[in-house]
Amino acid sequence: MATAEALLRVSTPIIRRRGLTLVGVAPANLGEPGVAQLKLPLARSRETRSALDRIHGCFGSTAITRGMQLLPD
């Protein structure tokens, strides 16, 4: 968290000048060596698919997406 706060402090002048539309912070490598991170079964959840369908129906197909799809090519 300290790293994210430091980056925000350093970026504040640019944010004030250019604006900000998205901030993402993801914790990683927090476990013990040899411990695997389990994936959430979101793609298999009927409730999740139904909620996404409703969001896309109301706000369009780009209203919500996976964060990984926002990475530059």
Backbone as CSV, one residue per row, in Angstrom:
resi,resn,N_x,N_y,N_z,CA_x,CA_y,CA_z,C_x,C_y,C_z
1,MET,0.821,-1.196,0.000,0.000,0.000,0.000,0.864,1.260,0.000
2,ALA,1.991,1.182,0.667,2.882,2.345,0.715,3.375,2.700,-0.684
3,THR,3.616,1.690,-1.500,4.077,1.947,-2.868,2.999,2.654,-3.668
4,ALA,1.746,2.196,-3.548,0.640,2.830,-4.268,0.470,4.280,-3.827
5,GLU,0.583,4.539,-2.523,0.461,5.907,-2.017,1.598,6.783,-2.536
6,ALA,2.804,6.244,-2.586,3.947,7.012,-3.097,3.759,7.339,-4.577
7,LEU,3.289,6.381,-5.350,3.035,6.630,-6.773,1.960,7.691,-6.967
8,LEU,0.931,7.652,-6.133,-0.128,8.654,-6.228,0.407,10.044,-5.902
9,ARG,1.235,10.152,-4.877,1.819,11.451,-4.519,2.654,12.003,-5.664
10,VAL,3.489,11.156,-6.263,4.349,11.588,-7.359,3.516,11.968,-8.582
11,SER,2.386,11.279,-8.794,1.554,11.496,-9.981,0.547,12.624,-9.831
12,THR,0.363,13.133,-8.635,-0.668,14.146,-8.387,-0.576,15.351,-9.321
13,PRO,0.605,15.914,-9.587,0.649,17.058,-10.512,0.143,16.704,-11.917
14,ILE,0.501,15.529,-12.402,0.038,15.102,-13.732,-1.469,14.883,-13.717
15,ILE,-1.972,14.277,-12.653,-3.413,14.026,-12.534,-4.177,15.341,-12.523
16,ARG,-3.678,16.320,-11.801,-4.352,17.623,-11.761,-4.363,18.295,-13.130
17,ARG,-3.284,18.107,-13.884,-3.173,18.718,-15.205,-4.013,17.986,-16.251
18,ARG,-3.954,16.671,-16.258,-4.564,15.897,-17.335,-5.853,15.186,-16.938
19,GLY,-6.133,15.075,-15.649,-7.311,14.354,-15.188,-7.000,12.886,-14.949
20,LEU,-7.972,12.194,-14.402,-7.808,10.790,-14.061,-9.138,10.089,-14.236
21,THR,-9.148,8.959,-14.930,-10.399,8.233,-15.134,-10.392,6.836,-14.548
22,LEU,-9.220,6.274,-14.257,-9.168,4.902,-13.768,-7.933,4.705,-12.905
23,VAL,-8.132,4.083,-11.752,-7.019,3.712,-10.885,-7.215,2.254,-10.522
24,GLY,-6.174,1.474,-10.664,-6.247,0.073,-10.282,-5.052,-0.303,-9.430
25,VAL,-5.319,-1.001,-8.351,-4.262,-1.485,-7.478,-4.546,-2.954,-7.232
26,ALA,-3.556,-3.793,-7.470,-3.727,-5.223,-7.278,-2.605,-5.775,-6.408
27,PRO,-2.950,-6.356,-5.279,-1.910,-6.980,-4.469,-1.428,-8.249,-5.169
28,ALA,-0.134,-8.516,-5.088,0.423,-9.704,-5.722,1.607,-10.213,-4.912
29,ASN,1.869,-11.468,-5.050,3.011,-12.117,-4.392,3.017,-11.890,-2.887
30,LEU,1.860,-12.016,-2.260,1.768,-11.791,-0.826,1.847,-13.087,-0.020
31,GLY,1.784,-14.213,-0.692,1.777,-15.495,-0.004,3.165,-16.047,0.245
32,GLU,3.188,-17.150,0.918,4.439,-17.855,1.181,4.939,-18.506,-0.106
33,PRO,6.242,-18.675,-0.249,6.769,-19.363,-1.443,6.143,-20.744,-1.582
34,GLY,5.791,-21.106,-2.803,5.195,-22.411,-3.063,3.687,-22.453,-2.916
35,VAL,3.070,-21.363,-2.478,1.616,-21.319,-2.330,1.026,-20.757,-3.609
36,ALA,0.010,-21.401,-4.145,-0.606,-20.965,-5.403,-1.855,-20.136,-5.117
37,GLN,-2.090,-19.124,-5.938,-3.297,-18.312,-5.853,-4.393,-18.995,-6.656
38,LEU,-5.504,-19.263,-6.038,-6.622,-19.898,-6.723,-7.399,-18.869,-7.528
39,LYS,-7.927,-19.288,-8.651,-8.737,-18.405,-9.483,-10.184,-18.474,-9.021
40,LEU,-10.868,-17.341,-9.092,-12.292,-17.322,-8.787,-13.051,-17.869,-9.992
41,PRO,-14.058,-18.686,-9.782,-14.793,-19.284,-10.898,-15.880,-18.359,-11.441
42,LEU,-15.540,-17.115,-11.704,-16.552,-16.151,-12.126,-17.176,-16.491,-13.469
43,ALA,-16.403,-17.004,-14.396,-16.940,-17.294,-15.723,-17.979,-18.408,-15.677
44,ARG,-17.954,-19.229,-14.655,-18.874,-20.360,-14.561,-20.127,-20.043,-13.752
45,SER,-20.188,-18.868,-13.191,-21.313,-18.513,-12.333,-22.486,-17.979,-13.166
46,ARG,-23.620,-18.602,-13.045,-24.823,-18.156,-13.753,-25.227,-16.761,-13.285
47,GLU,-25.083,-16.505,-11.982,-25.433,-15.199,-11.442,-24.523,-14.105,-11.991
48,THR,-23.246,-14.416,-12.102,-22.296,-13.437,-12.641,-22.607,-13.125,-14.094
49,ARG,-22.846,-14.161,-14.889,-23.180,-13.942,-16.305,-24.465,-13.139,-16.440
50,SER,-25.447,-13.431,-15.603,-26.715,-12.710,-15.645,-26.516,-11.234,-15.288
51,ALA,-25.709,-10.970,-14.252,-25.451,-9.582,-13.852,-24.712,-8.837,-14.957
52,LEU,-23.719,-9.481,-15.572,-22.989,-8.846,-16.666,-23.900,-8.574,-17.857
53,ASP,-24.787,-9.507,-18.154,-25.737,-9.297,-19.252,-26.617,-8.078,-18.986
54,ARG,-27.084,-7.930,-17.743,-27.930,-6.781,-17.398,-27.152,-5.471,-17.489
55,ILE,-25.907,-5.474,-17.011,-25.067,-4.266,-17.094,-24.816,-3.899,-18.541
56,HIS,-24.451,-4.879,-19.352,-24.195,-4.623,-20.778,-25.464,-4.148,-21.480
57,GLY,-26.622,-4.710,-21.103,-27.883,-4.290,-21.704,-28.221,-2.841,-21.386
58,CYS,-27.920,-2.414,-20.176,-28.231,-1.038,-19.756,-27.201,-0.027,-20.226
59,PHE,-25.917,-0.402,-20.167,-24.851,0.581,-20.365,-23.935,0.294,-21.551
60,GLY,-24.155,-0.792,-22.256,-23.327,-1.125,-23.411,-22.248,-2.135,-23.083
61,SER,-21.692,-2.737,-24.113,-20.749,-3.838,-23.931,-19.405,-3.408,-23.345
62,THR,-19.113,-2.126,-23.362,-17.831,-1.668,-22.807,-17.964,-1.119,-21.388
63,ALA,-19.155,-1.239,-20.790,-19.388,-0.679,-19.456,-18.564,-1.382,-18.380
64,ILE,-18.323,-2.654,-18.559,-17.544,-3.408,-17.584,-16.731,-4.440,-18.344
65,THR,-15.472,-4.589,-17.945,-14.592,-5.524,-18.633,-13.522,-5.994,-17.666
66,ARG,-12.752,-6.953,-18.083,-11.641,-7.436,-17.256,-10.521,-6.401,-17.287
67,GLY,-9.909,-6.152,-16.160,-8.829,-5.187,-16.092,-7.684,-5.523,-17.020
68,MET,-7.444,-6.819,-17.226,-6.357,-7.243,-18.087,-6.548,-6.771,-19.522
69,GLN,-7.792,-6.575,-19.940,-8.069,-6.124,-21.306,-7.742,-4.650,-21.496
70,LEU,-7.438,-3.947,-20.434,-7.099,-2.534,-20.523,-5.623,-2.281,-20.765
71,LEU,-4.822,-3.366,-20.718,-3.384,-3.213,-20.931,-3.103,-2.819,-22.368
72,PRO,-2.077,-1.997,-22.594,-1.730,-1.639,-23.969,-1.198,-2.854,-24.711
73,ASP,-1.398,-2.856,-26.038,-0.893,-3.980,-26.858,0.576,-3.925,-26.853
